[in-house]
Amino acid sequence: QPLVRLGLRVLIDSEDDLDLVGEAEDGRRAIAVVQRTRPDVALLDIRMPVLDGLSALRAIVEDPHLDQTRVVMVTTFELDEYVFEALRSGAAGFVLKDAEPAELLRAIRVVAAGESLLSPTVTRRVIDAFARRPAVHTPDLSGLTAREREVMGLVGHGLSNDEIAERLFISPATARTHVSRVMVKLGARDRAQLAVLANQAGMVTPS
């Protein structure tokens, strides 16, 4: 949508620490732009012409040359029917189209820093609905310690590192270390995928 892209361009160009390296009007061209520019963060609309955002997301995530590019999906609703598939496919987070400018800028910076953009409120809503769906794949948790399984379950319920630390009476740094180790052991691209794996392992129950 030209008007939406214009708004994003003006917003990003107004920030000293952000550079807009490219834009595209459809999914196929978006992939080409990302492959050419290799950005830290790509904002993809879930619904795009020619090639939808989910297909573009998979192409980016599966490209070994783009392993440093994190993808944020732009959607109209927090529980868009495609949000679950986007999580499975490797999206680092979501931004609503009617989000405040400051929220969008924060999303870009958070994801660029290697974190996942799933606020506790959004995570809990998404995972709660996700947990009601049948699991497609059950991950192998045999390599995890009891503490790591506990931490993984809390991530699945949408708790932040600080909340996990408070719940388990450990430091935030220790909680962060546990989360990172679990992600490495399970091959999770980011915290969002770890939450999905927790659901698929039966660690998440609807609230």
Legacy VTK file of the C-alpha trace (Angstrom):
# vtk DataFile Version 3.0
C-alpha trace
ASCII
DATASET POLYDATA
POINTS 207 float
0.000 0.000 0.000
1.767 3.190 -1.202
0.346 5.387 1.548
1.415 2.978 4.301
4.911 2.668 2.817
5.179 6.447 2.613
4.287 6.783 6.275
6.837 4.153 7.259
9.511 5.769 5.107
8.999 9.212 6.667
8.951 7.736 10.171
12.113 5.660 9.760
14.008 8.395 7.930
13.340 10.731 10.862
15.406 8.514 13.203
19.184 9.006 13.318
19.924 5.374 14.205
17.710 3.790 11.530
18.250 3.503 7.787
15.580 2.467 5.309
17.464 0.399 2.720
14.585 -0.629 0.497
10.870 -1.106 -0.015
8.624 -3.183 -2.258
4.973 -3.286 -3.262
4.545 -7.068 -3.320
5.937 -10.212 -1.721
8.086 -11.353 -4.600
9.826 -7.998 -4.917
10.198 -7.871 -1.139
12.252 -11.067 -1.209
14.454 -9.634 -3.957
15.014 -6.402 -2.000
15.898 -8.308 1.171
18.288 -10.571 -0.719
20.003 -7.556 -2.254
20.215 -5.337 0.829
20.375 -7.929 3.659
18.746 -5.661 6.257
18.827 -6.259 10.005
15.034 -6.099 10.080
12.370 -6.629 7.428
8.788 -5.457 7.927
6.394 -7.664 5.950
2.670 -7.217 5.589
0.929 -10.548 6.123
-1.304 -9.797 3.152
0.570 -8.711 0.024
-0.136 -9.063 -3.711
1.677 -11.484 -6.059
3.190 -13.387 -3.107
1.732 -13.235 0.397
3.732 -12.264 3.443
3.907 -15.797 4.852
5.501 -17.131 1.670
7.948 -14.222 1.643
8.720 -14.878 5.330
9.532 -18.542 4.666
11.774 -17.643 1.737
13.734 -15.193 3.885
14.001 -17.482 6.922
15.105 -20.452 4.809
17.782 -18.501 2.918
21.142 -19.212 4.645
22.511 -15.905 3.373
19.788 -14.051 5.283
20.281 -15.674 8.673
20.974 -12.256 10.234
17.736 -10.734 8.951
14.868 -10.727 11.465
11.314 -10.476 10.171
8.489 -8.552 11.793
5.026 -9.192 10.396
2.586 -6.307 10.058
-1.009 -7.327 10.635
-4.430 -5.802 11.194
-5.362 -7.905 14.200
-3.287 -9.407 17.008
-4.977 -12.754 16.470
-4.997 -12.689 12.692
-5.649 -16.188 11.343
-2.130 -16.224 9.898
-0.312 -15.189 13.076
0.085 -18.794 14.208
1.577 -19.877 10.901
3.911 -16.878 10.952
5.170 -17.918 14.393
5.809 -21.436 13.147
7.626 -20.083 10.123
10.083 -17.928 12.063
8.601 -14.446 12.493
10.409 -12.514 15.223
7.264 -10.620 16.168
4.252 -8.629 15.102
3.227 -4.997 14.756
-0.343 -3.828 14.332
-1.073 -1.492 11.442
-2.712 0.974 13.815
0.217 0.945 16.252
1.593 4.231 17.522
4.749 5.439 15.700
6.834 5.029 18.869
5.664 1.415 19.162
6.744 0.628 15.619
10.161 2.208 16.137
10.601 0.264 19.360
9.683 -2.931 17.495
12.404 -2.354 14.920
15.029 -1.664 17.579
14.023 -4.585 19.802
14.134 -7.086 16.951
17.376 -5.625 15.579
18.900 -6.236 19.023
18.075 -9.928 18.721
14.974 -10.007 20.896
11.487 -11.143 19.923
8.687 -8.631 19.738
6.020 -10.430 21.709
4.916 -8.330 24.636
3.540 -10.355 27.536
-0.023 -9.227 26.756
0.170 -10.165 23.092
2.090 -13.358 23.830
-0.492 -14.576 26.283
-3.358 -13.922 23.891
-1.569 -15.536 20.964
-0.330 -18.556 22.887
-3.658 -19.003 24.640
-5.405 -19.277 21.287
-2.514 -21.269 19.824
-2.773 -23.803 22.653
-6.320 -24.619 21.621
-5.092 -25.930 18.289
-3.791 -29.471 17.819
-0.003 -29.800 17.846
1.568 -30.448 14.475
4.928 -31.561 15.808
6.190 -32.585 19.242
9.758 -31.391 19.873
12.363 -33.636 21.487
13.053 -32.311 24.979
15.354 -35.108 26.091
18.393 -32.824 26.024
16.890 -30.271 28.406
17.450 -30.150 32.138
14.494 -29.976 34.518
15.157 -26.260 35.073
15.336 -25.607 31.328
11.995 -27.332 30.811
10.531 -25.196 33.558
11.866 -22.031 31.923
10.619 -23.120 28.509
7.128 -23.609 29.891
7.144 -20.114 31.357
8.278 -18.655 28.030
5.362 -20.490 26.455
2.985 -18.786 28.854
4.321 -15.387 27.822
6.482 -14.510 30.798
9.371 -12.100 30.317
12.867 -12.837 31.641
12.206 -10.621 34.655
8.950 -12.437 35.383
10.635 -15.824 35.004
13.373 -14.704 37.371
10.822 -13.591 39.944
8.830 -16.814 39.606
11.878 -19.076 39.983
13.776 -16.901 42.496
16.761 -16.450 40.173
18.406 -13.379 38.637
17.178 -11.955 35.305
20.615 -12.700 33.851
20.294 -16.361 34.838
16.811 -16.511 33.367
18.144 -15.026 30.135
20.921 -17.621 30.061
18.466 -20.478 30.532
16.251 -19.165 27.737
19.234 -18.818 25.393
20.438 -22.348 26.136
17.015 -23.825 25.490
16.784 -21.971 22.183
20.177 -23.313 21.119
19.366 -26.893 22.147
16.029 -26.902 20.320
17.186 -24.879 17.326
14.616 -22.153 17.974
15.340 -19.047 15.913
14.004 -16.743 18.630
11.772 -16.504 21.666
8.623 -16.552 19.544
9.465 -19.943 18.097
10.403 -21.221 21.538
6.899 -20.296 22.723
5.445 -22.280 19.829
7.624 -25.299 20.677
6.473 -25.081 24.296
2.905 -25.300 23.086
3.659 -28.216 20.811
5.324 -30.014 23.716
2.158 -29.692 25.762
3.613 -27.166 28.202
0.954 -24.520 27.589
-2.666 -24.743 28.706
-5.364 -22.221 27.807
-5.921 -19.727 30.603
LINES 1 208
207 0 1 2 3 4 5 6 7 8 9 10 11 12 13 14 15 16 17 18 19 20 21 22 23 24 25 26 27 28 29 30 31 32 33 34 35 36 37 38 39 40 41 42 43 44 45 46 47 48 49 50 51 52 53 54 55 56 57 58 59 60 61 62 63 64 65 66 67 68 69 70 71 72 73 74 75 76 77 78 79 80 81 82 83 84 85 86 87 88 89 90 91 92 93 94 95 96 97 98 99 100 101 102 103 104 105 106 107 108 109 110 111 112 113 114 115 116 117 118 119 120 121 122 123 124 125 126 127 128 129 130 131 132 133 134 135 136 137 138 139 140 141 142 143 144 145 146 147 148 149 150 151 152 153 154 155 156 157 158 159 160 161 162 163 164 165 166 167 168 169 170 171 172 173 174 175 176 177 178 179 180 181 182 183 184 185 186 187 188 189 190 191 192 193 194 195 196 197 198 199 200 201 202 203 204 205 206
